[in-house]
Amino acid sequence: MKIVSALLFFVVGCGQEHTGDPIVVRDAWIREPPPRSPAAGYLVIENRGGESVALVAVATEAAERAEIHVMEHKDDRMTMRRVAKLQVPAGAEVALKPGGTHLMLMELRQPLRDGDEVELVLRFGDGTERRVQVPVQKKGLYESD
Ligand SMILES: [Cu+2]
C-alpha cells in the first residue's frame, strides 16, 4: 500500500507541475504611431485558471507610462477612457483590439517604427508579472491583422 500511495502522490504532484501558466498573453502588437503621438497596443489575455485575474498595470521602457483604455460612446462619438484594471474571468479570454479596449503608450521615449520590438511588462492583481516582446507594425486604421 505504501508504494501505491507514493505513486499517487507522484502523479498528482507531477500533474500540478505541468499545468503551466494559467495566464497566457498572445497575439500582441503595437501600431506604428504617427509622429509625436501615443502608440496603441493590442493583445489577447487568456485565463486558463480557475480564478478571475485582473491586469492592473503595464510598464515599458519605451514610454513614460502605459495605460489601459476602453472605448466609450459619449455624445454620439467614441472616446477613450482610462481604466485602472482589466478583469479576465476564469476560463475566459479578453481581446484588446482596434476599435475596442487597448493599451496606450504615452510619451514615447523614442519613435516606434514598423519592425521595432517593445517589451511590455504586464502586472496582474495576484502580484505576478508577464513580460512580452511586442512587434511594432504599420497597419491601416481598421486593419486588425
Ligand atoms: Cu487610447
Residues whose N, C-alpha, C, O or C-beta is under 5 A from the ligand:
A	BS01	CU	H69 M80 M104
